[in-house]
């Protein structure tokens, strides 16, 4: 389980990476899952999501020296890079008959809320986290997740239920989070 980095900690990591690009690995590890989930929700293809996520971190590393700390989470900068890369890919594939339709670019507040949710997901127990990522980021069915994890569908549903309950408690949201279909 990773500890959540506070704003000053993240700022120090950024400054360290700006001085020594070898220190960028810490930022990569801290933000990989939330960037991957953000990208996966938009491209819905595992291979493309992996390519885009890799491109996001390559671009971020290349441009870390130009990053200016303004009190906004580093993840918002990464999400902006991801959005731009995805938009560029859609524009390039627009001429192809089966190109994907771009989604509207999210507002910074939405990106920050999503980043906060991804941080909460990162803090879930490993099995619950895997189920939530597979179910909602990768949009796999309960049956597929059960097969991938070597568990029964009932066990996967229970892990999903416990994870969503924990997230609801942490978010303090009385309204129910959409759990999706069981198929």
N, C-alpha and C positions, 0 to 999 in steps of 0.2 A: 504494500500500500504506500503510495507516494504522499508525502506531506504537501499541503497546499502552500505555495510560495506567496508571501505577502508582497505588497507593492514595492517596498524598499528592497526586498530580496530579489525580485524580478529586475528591478532597475540595476542592481549590482551585477546580476548575471548578464544583462545587456551590455553594460559598460565593459565588463570583462571580455565579452565576445568581440566588442568593437576594438579592444586593444590586442586581443589574441584570438583569431578565428577558430583556433583549436578548442576554445571554451564554448563554442556555439553548440556543441553536443548536448550540454545541459539544457539549453533552451529547446533543442529538438526533442529531447526525451520528455520534457515538461509539457510540450504542446502537440506532440504527434497525434495522439488519439483524438483530440478535439478537432484538429484540422482534417484528419482522415474522415471522421464522422460528418463534418460539415461538407466536405467534397462528395462523399458517398451519397449523401441525401440529394445532391444535385445531379450527379452524373449516372448514378444507379448501375454502374458497371464496375466490378471489382478491379479489373486490370486498368481501366482508365482512371479510376479513383487513386490507385497506387501511383500511376504515372503523374497525375496532377499533384498529388501530395508531395511526391519527390521533387517536382518542378517548383512547388511553393517554397520548400526549404532550401533548394538550390538558389532560388532568386533571393530569398531572405538572407542567406549567408553572403551572397555576392554583394548585397546592398546594406548589410548591417551597419556599415560605417556612416550611412546616410540617415539611419533611423534617429529620430529626435524624440526624446522622452517628453510626453505632454500629459502624463497622468492617466492616459488611456491604456488599458491592458495591451501587452505585446500581442496577445492573441487576436485582437481587433485588427492589427496591422497584417497579421498572417491571413486572416479571413478576407481582408481586402485584396491581398495578393491572389488568394485562391479564386475569389470572384472574378478578378481581371483575367486570370489564366483560363478559367472556364468560359468566360464571355469570348475571349480570343479564339478558343477552340470551336465554339459554336459558330462564330463568324466564318472561320475557315471551312467548317463542314456544311455551312448553309447552302452551298452550291450542290452538295451531294443529296440524292433523293431521300435518304433516311436520316438526315441530320436532326439532332435534338433541338427542341425549342428552349431558348434561354429563359431562366426564371428571373423575376425582378430582383434587383440588387437590394439586399437587406440594409435597413438603417443601422447606424452604429449602436443604437440602444438595443436593437434586436440581436445584433451580433454579440454584444456584451452579455445579454440574458442567456443566449445559447452557450456562450463560453462558461458562464457560471453553472449552467446545467451540466455541461460536459465535465466540469471539475467535480460536481457531486457524483456523477456516474463513475468517474475515475476512483472515487473513494469507496465504492461498493465492494463487497467481497468479490473475489476473482470470478467465481461461478456466476453470480448475479450480474456482474459487469459484462461478462461474455454473452450472456443471454440477451441483455438489453442492447448491446451493440449489434449482435446478429439480428435481433428482432426488428429494431427500429432504424439503425443506420444502414444495415445491409438488406433490410426488409425481407428476411427469410421467414418462412412459415414455421409454426411450432413443430410440425412433423420434420422439416429439414434440420432444424436446430437439434431436435432429439437425436436424429440420425448422426449428425456431425459430432455431437458430444457423447454419443453412446449411452444416452439416458432415455427414460420413458417420456412420452409426451406429458404425462401428469407431473413428472418431476420438473420438466422445463416450465410448465405453467406455474408451478409452485415457486420456482426461482424467479420467474417474471413477476408474479404477484408480490413476493416479498421485496424485490428490488423497487417496484413501483410504490409500494407502501412506504419504504424507507425514503425514497425521493420525495414523496408527498409530505412526509413528516419534516424533512429537511427544508423543503420549500415553504412549509407552513401554509400550503394551499388547501382550503377546504374542498374545492371543486375536484372532481375526479379527473385524472390524466387519462386521455384516450388510450386504451390498452390494445386496440386493434382486434381484428378477427382472429379466431383460433385456428383458422385454416393455414 
